[in-house]
Amino acid sequence: WKVRQHIRFLHKSATTIQSAVRQFFTFKAFQSLVKKRVYEMRMNFYNKMAISIQSAWRGYYSRKYVHSYYTLKSYLEGVKQTNLIVREKLDLYRKLMDEEQSELKRASAEAQLHDHALKTHYLLSTETIAGVYSSRHSL
């Protein structure tokens, strides 16, 4: 009886020790799991905050320097001024070219008129052909 009671006591003590050890390791595993999850949650939070900071900075930088309204406005004003200068020069060039074309047309018409006048002049129609009745010295 005493022996059985002692064995029962040892068995109960071993069970209690095993339970405590299992509880300890389970608690440690749970703690590490909780630490891991807390770390992941913090990192996700920090990443979201970093993304919001970066997006705010990128938006500010883009509006300030890349897509600046005033820079674009001054650029377009410069393009407008350059365009006006180029248009004036092109108008002047076009006028010069038109004058040159009209001068060429006038000269061509004058040359045609001169040629026509030479061809139809009355003295040409009375020109004599060298032959028997003409003197030798008239050529």
Secondary structure as a PSIPRED ss2 file (coil, helix, strand):
# PSIPRED VFORMAT (PSIPRED V4.0)

   1 W C   1.000  0.000  0.000
   2 K H   0.000  1.000  0.000
   3 V H   0.000  1.000  0.000
   4 R H   0.000  1.000  0.000
   5 Q H   0.000  1.000  0.000
   6 H H   0.000  1.000  0.000
   7 I H   0.000  1.000  0.000
   8 R H   0.000  1.000  0.000
   9 F H   0.000  1.000  0.000
  10 L H   0.000  1.000  0.000
  11 H H   0.000  1.000  0.000
  12 K H   0.000  1.000  0.000
  13 S H   0.000  1.000  0.000
  14 A H   0.000  1.000  0.000
  15 T H   0.000  1.000  0.000
  16 T H   0.000  1.000  0.000
  17 I H   0.000  1.000  0.000
  18 Q H   0.000  1.000  0.000
  19 S H   0.000  1.000  0.000
  20 A H   0.000  1.000  0.000
  21 V H   0.000  1.000  0.000
  22 R H   0.000  1.000  0.000
  23 Q H   0.000  1.000  0.000
  24 F H   0.000  1.000  0.000
  25 F H   0.000  1.000  0.000
  26 T H   0.000  1.000  0.000
  27 F H   0.000  1.000  0.000
  28 K H   0.000  1.000  0.000
  29 A H   0.000  1.000  0.000
  30 F H   0.000  1.000  0.000
  31 Q H   0.000  1.000  0.000
  32 S H   0.000  1.000  0.000
  33 L H   0.000  1.000  0.000
  34 V H   0.000  1.000  0.000
  35 K H   0.000  1.000  0.000
  36 K H   0.000  1.000  0.000
  37 R H   0.000  1.000  0.000
  38 V H   0.000  1.000  0.000
  39 Y H   0.000  1.000  0.000
  40 E H   0.000  1.000  0.000
  41 M H   0.000  1.000  0.000
  42 R H   0.000  1.000  0.000
  43 M H   0.000  1.000  0.000
  44 N H   0.000  1.000  0.000
  45 F H   0.000  1.000  0.000
  46 Y H   0.000  1.000  0.000
  47 N H   0.000  1.000  0.000
  48 K H   0.000  1.000  0.000
  49 M H   0.000  1.000  0.000
  50 A H   0.000  1.000  0.000
  51 I H   0.000  1.000  0.000
  52 S H   0.000  1.000  0.000
  53 I H   0.000  1.000  0.000
  54 Q H   0.000  1.000  0.000
  55 S H   0.000  1.000  0.000
  56 A H   0.000  1.000  0.000
  57 W H   0.000  1.000  0.000
  58 R H   0.000  1.000  0.000
  59 G H   0.000  1.000  0.000
  60 Y H   0.000  1.000  0.000
  61 Y H   0.000  1.000  0.000
  62 S H   0.000  1.000  0.000
  63 R H   0.000  1.000  0.000
  64 K H   0.000  1.000  0.000
  65 Y H   0.000  1.000  0.000
  66 V H   0.000  1.000  0.000
  67 H C   1.000  0.000  0.000
  68 S C   1.000  0.000  0.000
  69 Y H   0.000  1.000  0.000
  70 Y H   0.000  1.000  0.000
  71 T H   0.000  1.000  0.000
  72 L H   0.000  1.000  0.000
  73 K H   0.000  1.000  0.000
  74 S H   0.000  1.000  0.000
  75 Y H   0.000  1.000  0.000
  76 L H   0.000  1.000  0.000
  77 E H   0.000  1.000  0.000
  78 G H   0.000  1.000  0.000
  79 V H   0.000  1.000  0.000
  80 K H   0.000  1.000  0.000
  81 Q H   0.000  1.000  0.000
  82 T H   0.000  1.000  0.000
  83 N H   0.000  1.000  0.000
  84 L H   0.000  1.000  0.000
  85 I H   0.000  1.000  0.000
  86 V H   0.000  1.000  0.000
  87 R H   0.000  1.000  0.000
  88 E H   0.000  1.000  0.000
  89 K H   0.000  1.000  0.000
  90 L H   0.000  1.000  0.000
  91 D H   0.000  1.000  0.000
  92 L H   0.000  1.000  0.000
  93 Y H   0.000  1.000  0.000
  94 R H   0.000  1.000  0.000
  95 K H   0.000  1.000  0.000
  96 L H   0.000  1.000  0.000
  97 M H   0.000  1.000  0.000
  98 D H   0.000  1.000  0.000
  99 E H   0.000  1.000  0.000
 100 E H   0.000  1.000  0.000
 101 Q H   0.000  1.000  0.000
 102 S H   0.000  1.000  0.000
 103 E H   0.000  1.000  0.000
 104 L H   0.000  1.000  0.000
 105 K H   0.000  1.000  0.000
 106 R H   0.000  1.000  0.000
 107 A H   0.000  1.000  0.000
 108 S H   0.000  1.000  0.000
 109 A H   0.000  1.000  0.000
 110 E H   0.000  1.000  0.000
 111 A H   0.000  1.000  0.000
 112 Q H   0.000  1.000  0.000
 113 L H   0.000  1.000  0.000
 114 H H   0.000  1.000  0.000
 115 D H   0.000  1.000  0.000
 116 H H   0.000  1.000  0.000
 117 A H   0.000  1.000  0.000
 118 L H   0.000  1.000  0.000
 119 K H   0.000  1.000  0.000
 120 T C   1.000  0.000  0.000
 121 H C   1.000  0.000  0.000
 122 Y H   0.000  1.000  0.000
 123 L H   0.000  1.000  0.000
 124 L H   0.000  1.000  0.000
 125 S H   0.000  1.000  0.000
 126 T C   1.000  0.000  0.000
 127 E C   1.000  0.000  0.000
 128 T C   1.000  0.000  0.000
 129 I C   1.000  0.000  0.000
 130 A C   1.000  0.000  0.000
 131 G C   1.000  0.000  0.000
 132 V C   1.000  0.000  0.000
 133 Y C   1.000  0.000  0.000
 134 S C   1.000  0.000  0.000
 135 S C   1.000  0.000  0.000
 136 R H   0.000  1.000  0.000
 137 H H   0.000  1.000  0.000
 138 S H   0.000  1.000  0.000
 139 L C   1.000  0.000  0.000
